[in-house]
């Protein structure tokens, strides 16, 4: 599945900090280039884009990266904000955030460190990751760490890298006791805008180069944030398996669109999940939706799946189906990004949320498009670490070109 105002954000859970060295994480085999298995489609500058992505991919692998000494700081927290609706105000609405930071200075060799100018002004490359539905940051942590590692390796000593996963209101792994609200697509869009604006403002006078990576419906939210904020705030958007328009050719989406309107059934299923208990729920998931997930994603799903989570996912999905009726080539958000030449879309095989016929429409609009040929990489790539690694490497290759001033 992929008038409100927000304000008063505050952290309500103690921040947990961990540090993991690049060597300790899964990486490409030493001395061997990563095979991304993707194809570039664009009507203009196709050769240059292929060369740029190949060069960026090469720089993301090999002995230098394996021996990089940078550490990634991982911060996880739950935020709270107030949401005002026409009928009433909701206080203490929670969402989760995960930040991964890499320090470019840690990449310097001993000799380079002696000759570098430590007083030179440093800039920060800040990448916001907007999840699909459900908007749970924990699913994207491996992706964000890999992306931050790759970008830090390419960023240069004068630039820090931060990857920030922005969770959706109400879509939390942690149970929200006493809460029964759910949030529409429009409310989530305004939430993401407010969070991105606040996060960038918190950087003060630092030089920040901001991009947004959106997965599934997160691509729509990313484009909305770029249009809503001034053009200097967000330079580019990468949409991963983007859900930008209802796929009228998909029987699956027709069924899902109908199910999202069956409120009584959704509530009944959710209450049943709460009633059966954690152990029985784990066994049920292990034989159904979690069967093809890695253990990490299966554990997240088991902790997250309950009545609260189900109504937030399904009923937000209902508003997605109601809202995304404008074809891609008529969508103001896509056209705005096209005019700025600041959008790239990534597609995989056999994906009804981001079908290849919509990819072809984007190509006709002269949007740079990447097609992943590896059939093991699916729409829900974040539930498998190997797929998360592959997609993060592709994303890093795209963003690395942007780092040196080339448009997407």
C-alpha positions as CSV (number, residue, x, y, z in Angstrom):
1,X,0.0,0.0,0.0
2,X,1.6,2.1,-0.3
3,X,-6.9,22.6,6.4
4,X,-4.3,21.0,8.7
5,X,-1.4,22.7,10.4
6,X,1.5,21.2,12.3
7,X,3.7,22.6,14.9
8,X,5.4,22.2,18.3
9,X,7.6,19.2,17.5
10,X,9.4,17.7,20.5
11,X,11.4,14.6,21.2
12,X,9.5,12.3,23.6
13,X,11.9,9.3,23.7
14,X,15.5,9.2,24.7
15,X,17.8,9.2,21.7
16,X,19.8,6.0,21.1
17,X,23.2,6.5,19.5
18,X,25.2,3.7,18.0
19,X,28.4,3.7,15.9
20,X,29.2,1.1,13.4
21,X,32.3,1.2,11.2
22,X,32.0,0.8,7.5
23,X,34.1,-2.4,7.6
24,X,31.5,-4.0,9.9
25,X,28.7,-3.6,7.4
26,X,27.9,-5.7,4.4
27,X,29.9,-4.5,1.4
28,X,30.7,-5.3,-2.1
29,X,33.5,-7.9,-2.5
30,X,36.9,-6.2,-2.3
31,X,38.5,-5.2,-5.6
32,X,35.4,-6.0,-7.6
33,X,33.0,-3.5,-9.1
34,X,29.3,-3.7,-8.1
35,X,27.0,-4.9,-10.8
36,X,23.9,-2.7,-10.5
37,X,21.9,-4.5,-13.1
38,X,20.0,-1.4,-14.3
39,X,19.3,0.3,-17.6
40,X,19.1,4.0,-18.3
41,X,16.3,5.4,-20.4
42,X,16.2,9.0,-21.6
43,X,15.7,10.7,-24.9
44,X,18.6,13.2,-24.4
45,X,22.1,12.9,-22.9
46,X,21.7,9.2,-22.4
47,X,25.3,8.4,-23.1
48,X,26.5,11.0,-20.7
49,X,24.2,9.7,-18.0
50,X,25.4,6.1,-18.5
51,X,29.0,7.2,-18.2
52,X,28.3,9.3,-15.1
53,X,26.5,6.5,-13.3
54,X,29.2,4.0,-14.3
55,X,31.9,6.3,-12.9
56,X,29.9,6.9,-9.7
57,X,29.3,3.1,-9.3
58,X,33.0,2.4,-9.8
59,X,33.9,5.0,-7.1
60,X,31.4,3.3,-4.7
61,X,33.3,0.0,-4.7
62,X,36.7,-1.5,-4.4
63,X,39.5,-1.5,-1.9
64,X,39.4,2.2,-1.1
65,X,35.8,2.0,0.1
66,X,36.4,-1.3,2.0
67,X,39.3,0.4,3.8
68,X,37.4,3.7,4.5
69,X,37.7,4.5,8.2
70,X,34.5,6.6,8.5
71,X,32.0,5.8,11.2
72,X,28.3,6.3,10.8
73,X,26.4,7.7,13.7
74,X,22.8,6.3,13.9
75,X,20.2,8.2,15.9
76,X,16.7,6.9,16.5
77,X,13.9,8.8,18.1
78,X,10.2,9.4,18.3
79,X,8.9,12.9,17.8
80,X,5.6,14.4,18.8
81,X,3.7,17.3,17.2
82,X,0.2,18.9,17.3
83,X,-2.1,18.5,14.4
84,X,-5.0,20.9,13.9
85,X,-8.1,19.7,12.0
86,X,-11.2,21.6,11.1
87,X,-13.2,19.8,13.8
88,X,-10.6,19.5,16.6
89,X,-7.0,19.7,17.5
90,X,-4.9,16.5,18.0
91,X,-2.0,16.9,20.5
92,X,1.0,14.5,20.8
93,X,0.7,12.9,17.4
94,X,3.8,10.7,17.1
95,X,6.2,9.8,14.3
96,X,9.6,8.2,14.2
97,X,12.8,9.5,12.7
98,X,16.1,7.8,12.0
99,X,19.2,9.8,11.2
100,X,22.5,8.4,9.9
101,X,25.5,10.7,9.8
102,X,28.8,10.3,8.0
103,X,31.8,12.7,8.5
104,X,33.7,13.4,5.3
105,X,36.8,14.3,7.4
106,X,37.1,10.7,8.5
107,X,37.9,9.7,5.0
108,X,41.3,11.4,4.9
109,X,44.4,9.3,4.8
110,X,47.1,10.2,7.4
111,X,49.1,12.2,4.8
112,X,46.0,14.0,3.5
113,X,44.9,14.9,7.1
114,X,48.3,16.6,7.7
115,X,47.9,18.8,4.6
116,X,44.2,19.5,4.7
117,X,42.9,22.9,5.8
118,X,40.9,22.1,9.0
119,X,39.6,25.7,9.1
120,X,38.0,25.5,5.6
121,X,34.2,25.9,5.7
122,X,32.3,22.5,5.6
123,X,29.0,21.9,3.9
124,X,26.5,19.2,4.6
125,X,24.7,17.0,2.1
126,X,21.3,16.2,3.6
127,X,19.2,13.5,2.1
128,X,15.7,13.0,3.3
129,X,14.2,9.6,2.8
130,X,10.4,9.5,2.6
131,X,9.1,5.9,3.1
132,X,6.3,4.2,1.3
133,X,3.1,3.2,3.1
134,X,3.4,2.1,5.9
135,X,5.8,5.0,6.7
136,X,7.9,3.1,9.2
137,X,11.6,4.3,9.2
138,X,12.9,1.1,10.8
139,X,12.4,-0.8,7.5
140,X,14.7,1.7,5.7
141,X,17.6,1.8,8.2
142,X,19.8,-0.7,6.3
143,X,19.1,1.3,3.1
144,X,19.9,4.6,4.8
145,X,23.2,3.3,6.3
146,X,24.4,1.9,3.0
147,X,23.4,5.1,1.2
148,X,25.2,7.3,3.8
149,X,28.3,5.1,3.6
150,X,28.5,5.3,-0.2
151,X,27.8,9.0,-0.3
152,X,30.4,9.7,2.4
153,X,33.0,7.8,0.5
154,X,32.4,10.0,-2.5
155,X,31.6,13.3,-0.8
156,X,35.1,14.6,-0.2
157,X,36.7,15.7,3.1
158,X,35.0,19.1,3.0
159,X,31.5,17.7,3.0
160,X,29.5,15.9,5.7
161,X,26.6,13.6,4.8
162,X,23.4,13.0,6.7
163,X,20.5,10.7,5.7
164,X,17.3,11.3,7.6
165,X,14.3,8.9,7.3
166,X,11.1,10.8,8.1
167,X,8.3,8.5,9.4
168,X,4.6,9.1,8.9
169,X,2.3,10.4,11.6
170,X,0.8,7.5,13.4
171,X,2.9,4.9,11.6
172,X,5.1,3.8,14.5
173,X,6.6,0.5,15.6
174,X,6.1,1.7,19.2
175,X,2.5,1.3,20.3
176,X,0.7,4.6,20.8
177,X,-1.5,3.8,23.8
178,X,-4.9,5.5,23.9
179,X,-4.7,6.8,20.3
180,X,-7.2,5.9,17.6
181,X,-6.7,8.5,14.9
182,X,-5.5,7.9,11.4
183,X,-4.0,10.4,8.9
184,X,-4.9,11.2,5.3
185,X,-2.4,11.5,2.5
186,X,-2.9,15.3,2.6
187,X,-2.1,15.4,6.3
188,X,1.0,13.3,5.7
189,X,2.1,15.7,3.0
190,X,1.8,18.7,5.2
191,X,3.6,16.8,8.0
192,X,6.5,16.0,5.7
193,X,6.7,19.6,4.4
194,X,6.8,20.9,8.0
195,X,9.5,18.4,9.1
196,X,11.8,19.0,6.2
197,X,11.4,22.8,6.6
198,X,12.1,22.6,10.4
199,X,15.1,20.2,9.9
200,X,16.7,22.5,7.3
201,X,16.1,25.6,9.5
202,X,17.8,23.8,12.4
203,X,21.0,23.8,10.4
204,X,21.3,27.5,11.0
205,X,23.8,29.3,8.7
206,X,25.5,26.1,7.5
207,X,25.7,25.4,3.8
208,X,23.3,22.6,3.2
209,X,22.7,20.7,-0.1
210,X,19.4,19.0,0.3
211,X,17.8,16.2,-1.7
212,X,14.8,14.0,-1.1
213,X,14.5,10.3,-1.9
214,X,10.9,9.0,-1.9
215,X,9.8,5.4,-2.2
216,X,6.4,4.4,-3.6
217,X,3.9,7.0,-2.3
218,X,6.9,8.7,-0.7
219,X,7.9,9.9,-4.2
220,X,4.7,11.9,-4.4
221,X,5.3,13.4,-0.9
222,X,8.9,14.2,-2.0
223,X,7.8,16.0,-5.1
224,X,5.2,17.9,-3.0
225,X,7.8,19.0,-0.5
226,X,10.1,20.2,-3.2
227,X,7.3,22.3,-4.8
228,X,6.1,23.6,-1.4
229,X,9.5,24.7,-0.2
230,X,11.5,27.4,-2.0
231,X,13.7,26.1,-4.9
232,X,16.9,26.7,-3.0
233,X,15.8,24.3,-0.2
234,X,15.5,21.1,-2.1
235,X,17.6,20.7,-5.2
236,X,16.5,17.3,-6.5
237,X,14.2,14.3,-6.0
238,X,14.8,10.6,-6.6
239,X,11.7,8.5,-6.8
240,X,12.2,4.8,-6.1
241,X,9.4,2.6,-7.6
242,X,7.2,5.8,-7.5
243,X,3.5,5.5,-6.9
244,X,2.4,8.7,-8.7
245,X,-0.8,7.6,-10.4
246,X,-3.4,4.9,-9.8
247,X,-2.7,2.0,-12.2
248,X,-6.0,1.5,-13.9
249,X,-4.6,-1.6,-15.7
250,X,-4.0,-3.5,-12.4
251,X,-6.7,-5.8,-11.1
252,X,-4.8,-5.9,-7.8
253,X,-5.2,-2.2,-7.3
254,X,-8.9,-2.3,-8.1
255,X,-9.3,-4.9,-5.4
256,X,-7.2,-3.0,-2.9
257,X,-9.0,0.2,-3.6
258,X,-12.3,-1.5,-2.8
259,X,-11.0,-3.1,0.4
260,X,-9.8,0.2,1.8
261,X,-13.4,1.3,1.8
262,X,-14.6,-1.6,3.9
263,X,-14.1,0.1,7.3
264,X,-15.8,-2.4,9.4
265,X,-13.8,-5.3,8.0
266,X,-10.5,-3.4,8.5
267,X,-11.3,-2.6,12.1
268,X,-12.4,-6.3,12.7
269,X,-9.1,-7.6,11.3
270,X,-7.1,-5.1,13.4
271,X,-8.9,-6.0,16.6
272,X,-8.3,-9.7,15.9
273,X,-4.6,-9.0,15.5
274,X,-4.6,-7.4,18.9
275,X,-6.5,-10.2,20.5
276,X,-4.5,-13.2,19.3
277,X,-1.3,-12.2,21.1
278,X,2.3,-11.7,20.0
279,X,3.4,-15.3,19.7
280,X,0.5,-16.5,17.5
281,X,0.8,-13.3,15.4
282,X,4.5,-14.1,14.8
283,X,3.6,-17.6,13.6
284,X,0.8,-16.3,11.4
285,X,3.1,-13.8,9.8
286,X,5.9,-16.3,9.3
287,X,3.7,-18.4,7.1
288,X,2.1,-15.4,5.2
289,X,3.4,-11.9,4.5
290,X,6.7,-12.3,6.3
291,X,7.6,-15.5,4.5
292,X,9.9,-13.8,2.0
293,X,11.3,-11.2,4.4
294,X,14.6,-11.1,6.1
295,X,14.5,-11.7,9.9
296,X,15.1,-8.0,10.6
297,X,12.0,-6.9,8.5
298,X,9.9,-9.8,9.9
299,X,10.6,-8.7,13.4
300,X,9.7,-5.1,12.6
301,X,6.5,-6.3,11.0
302,X,5.6,-8.4,14.0
303,X,6.1,-5.5,16.4
304,X,4.4,-2.9,14.2
305,X,1.3,-4.9,13.0
306,X,-1.7,-4.1,15.2
307,X,-5.1,-2.4,15.0
308,X,-3.6,1.1,15.2
309,X,-1.1,0.4,12.5
310,X,-3.6,-1.3,10.2
311,X,-6.1,1.5,10.2
312,X,-3.3,4.1,9.5
313,X,-1.9,2.1,6.6
314,X,-5.3,1.1,5.0
315,X,-7.2,4.3,5.5
316,X,-4.2,6.4,4.3
317,X,-4.2,4.1,1.3
318,X,-7.8,4.9,0.7
319,X,-7.0,8.6,0.3
320,X,-4.1,7.7,-2.0
321,X,-6.5,5.9,-4.3
322,X,-8.8,8.9,-4.2
323,X,-6.1,11.5,-4.8
324,X,-3.8,10.0,-7.4
325,X,-6.2,10.1,-10.3
326,X,-4.3,12.7,-12.4
327,X,-2.1,11.0,-15.1
328,X,1.7,11.5,-14.6
329,X,2.0,13.8,-17.7
330,X,-0.7,16.1,-16.3
331,X,0.6,16.1,-12.7
332,X,1.7,19.6,-11.6
333,X,4.3,18.1,-9.1
334,X,6.0,16.1,-11.9
335,X,5.9,19.0,-14.3
336,X,7.4,21.3,-11.7
337,X,10.3,18.9,-11.2
338,X,10.7,18.4,-14.9
339,X,11.0,22.2,-15.5
340,X,13.7,22.3,-12.9
341,X,15.4,19.2,-14.3
342,X,15.6,17.9,-10.8
343,X,13.8,14.5,-10.9
344,X,15.0,11.0,-11.6
345,X,12.7,7.9,-11.3
346,X,13.8,4.3,-10.6
347,X,11.6,1.4,-11.6
348,X,11.8,-2.4,-11.1
349,X,10.2,-5.3,-12.9
350,X,6.7,-6.6,-12.3
351,X,5.6,-3.7,-10.1
352,X,1.9,-2.7,-10.3
353,X,2.5,0.3,-8.0
354,X,5.1,1.8,-10.4
355,X,4.4,0.0,-13.7
356,X,6.7,0.2,-16.7
357,X,4.0,1.8,-18.9
358,X,4.1,4.7,-16.5
359,X,7.9,4.7,-16.8
360,X,7.4,5.1,-20.5
361,X,5.2,8.1,-19.9
362,X,7.9,9.7,-17.7
363,X,10.5,9.0,-20.4
364,X,8.3,10.8,-23.0
365,X,8.4,13.8,-20.6
366,X,12.2,13.7,-20.7
367,X,12.5,12.5,-17.1
368,X,15.7,10.6,-16.5
369,X,14.6,7.0,-15.7
370,X,16.5,4.0,-14.3
371,X,15.2,0.5,-14.9
372,X,16.4,-2.3,-12.6
373,X,16.7,-5.5,-14.5
374,X,17.4,-7.8,-11.5
375,X,14.0,-9.4,-10.9
376,X,14.9,-10.2,-7.3
377,X,14.6,-6.4,-6.5
378,X,10.9,-5.8,-5.9
379,X,8.8,-2.9,-4.9
380,X,9.2,-3.8,-1.2
381,X,13.0,-3.9,-1.6
382,X,13.5,-2.7,2.0
383,X,12.3,-6.1,3.5
384,X,15.5,-7.7,2.1
385,X,19.0,-6.4,3.0
386,X,20.5,-7.5,-0.3
387,X,17.8,-5.6,-2.3
388,X,18.2,-2.6,0.0
389,X,21.9,-2.6,-0.7
390,X,21.4,-2.8,-4.4
391,X,18.9,0.1,-4.5
392,X,21.1,2.2,-2.1
393,X,24.1,1.7,-4.5
394,X,22.0,2.8,-7.4
395,X,20.7,5.9,-5.5
396,X,24.2,6.8,-4.4
397,X,25.4,6.6,-8.0
398,X,22.7,9.1,-9.0
399,X,23.4,11.4,-6.1
400,X,27.1,11.3,-6.5
401,X,26.8,12.8,-10.0
402,X,24.7,15.6,-8.4
403,X,27.5,16.2,-5.8
404,X,29.8,17.4,-8.6
405,X,27.2,19.7,-10.0
406,X,25.6,17.6,-12.7
407,X,21.8,17.6,-13.0
408,X,19.9,14.3,-12.4
